[in-house]
Amino acid sequence: MPKRILQGVVVSTLQNKTVTVRVERRVKHPAYSKVIRRSKKYAAHDEQNECKVGDNVSIRECKPISKRKTWEILPNNA
């Protein structure tokens, strides 16, 4: 099965080798039929600590690195 790739914005770099990435998606409200934005935050592995807050990055699924961290920054974005 292929690994999922998501695109988002870095919102936090406080941890060592870890960044928090906010991924937004657009969904249609079931009752009102209005398109609304939903977002979710993922902890992603950043080996070189190269990402800064506000960077647009792509993240890819990987094997679990810690309890919450199962995503990694793709190298061409870092």
C-alpha positions in Angstrom: 0.0 0.0 0.0 1.5 3.4 -0.9 2.3 5.9 1.8 0.1 8.9 2.1 1.5 12.4 1.4 -0.1 15.5 2.8 0.8 19.2 2.4 0.6 21.7 5.2 2.2 24.6 7.0 4.7 24.4 9.9 3.1 25.9 13.0 5.6 24.9 15.7 9.3 24.0 15.9 9.7 23.9 19.7 10.8 20.3 20.0 14.1 18.9 18.9 13.9 17.1 15.5 10.1 17.5 15.5 7.8 20.0 13.8 4.1 20.4 14.1 2.4 20.7 10.7 -1.2 21.9 10.2 -3.0 20.3 7.3 -6.2 21.9 6.0 -8.9 20.2 3.9 -12.2 21.5 2.5 -15.4 19.6 3.1 -19.0 20.2 2.3 -21.3 20.6 5.3 -23.9 17.8 5.2 -26.9 20.0 6.1 -26.1 23.4 4.7 -24.1 22.4 1.6 -21.5 25.1 2.4 -17.8 24.4 1.8 -15.9 24.7 5.1 -12.3 24.3 6.1 -11.2 21.6 8.6 -7.7 21.4 9.9 -5.6 18.8 11.8 -2.1 19.0 13.3 0.5 16.3 12.8 3.8 15.8 14.5 6.5 15.2 11.8 10.1 14.1 12.0 12.6 16.8 10.9 16.1 15.2 11.2 18.1 18.3 10.3 15.9 20.8 12.2 15.7 22.8 8.9 12.0 23.8 8.9 10.9 27.2 10.2 7.4 28.4 11.3 5.4 29.3 8.2 7.1 27.0 5.8 4.9 25.0 3.3 6.0 21.4 3.5 4.9 17.9 2.4 4.8 15.1 4.9 4.8 11.4 4.3 3.7 8.4 6.4 6.5 6.4 8.0 7.0 3.8 10.6 6.3 5.0 14.2 9.2 7.0 15.5 7.6 7.8 18.9 4.1 7.7 20.5 2.7 10.5 18.4 5.2 10.8 15.5 4.4 8.7 12.5 5.1 11.3 9.7 8.3 12.6 8.2 9.2 15.7 6.3 9.9 15.0 2.6 13.6 15.9 1.8 12.9 18.2 -1.2 11.0 20.6 1.1 13.3 20.7 4.1 
